Each structure stands twice: as C-alpha cells, then as structure tokens.
Amino acid sequence: MDIRRIDDTISVAPQLSVDDIAEAAKLGFRTLVANRPDGEEAGQPAMADIEAAARENGMEWVYLPVESGNILNNDVDRFDAMIREVEKPVLAFCRSGTRCTVLWALSSARSKPAQDIVSKARNAGYDIGGLAPRMAEQAQKKS
C-alpha cells in the first residue's frame, strides 16, 4: 500500500485492495474515499467489496467516482462538500492517486494559496503545476 500524505486531513493512494483496508484503519484513517469508477479496469477490486471492508473496519465510506482526465467543476464541488463534512483523516484512492490529488487541489484552491497546494502535492509525489489556471478559477469560488 502506497499511502502519500498531503496534509493532516488527507492522504491519497493508488488502487487499494480489500486486504489494505484493515491496515488503513489501523493507521487511523476514519474515512475512505473512492474516486475511481467501479470496473474502470479489468482486475480492479469491486467497490462493493472495498466498501464492505471499510465498514467492517469502522471507516466511513464515500464513493465519488470521477472519470480519469475529465474532472469537471461539478466533481470538484462534490469533493469540496464531502471533504468538509467527513471525519478526518481521509484516505482517498483512485488508479494512481493523481485524480484524488487533483480533486483535493482544486477544492483547496477555494480557501488556500495555490503555492501551498502545489508544494503539498509535490511533497506527496504529484506534479500539479499545470493546474494553475483551474486553481485560479476555483479561488473565485471561496468555500
């Protein structure tokens, strides 16, 4: 399991297996967020199985699927509302962790400086510098 901490409230990871969920709960994560559509790729674990494991391990489950390479403003709105309401810390996953990081970055741009967001993402291993125009757009939507 390759968990990458962005800040105290959220970490991201590539695709998790059902067996990873108990370990994530032991690490203290309170909410598990899936940003990957069910059945996106052959051999991917079923979201229902991951949801069951999350609930069995006392974690809140949020299924917020987003199409890779096509993150819409509506997706950012839903992520922003979710991240403010769920119990922290959050572990979000998708195929590589990038989608989760982009959703976090765009929603965070509504309340945090872009430079801080880019730095935190870079420290977690994600280069989101190309999101600057979209982050500036999101900054106009203060949350």
Summary of the structure (lengths in Angstrom):
residues: 143
radius of gyration: 14.2
end to end distance: 32.1
largest distance: 40.9
contacts: 440
relative contact order: 0.20
helix: 45%
strand: 13%
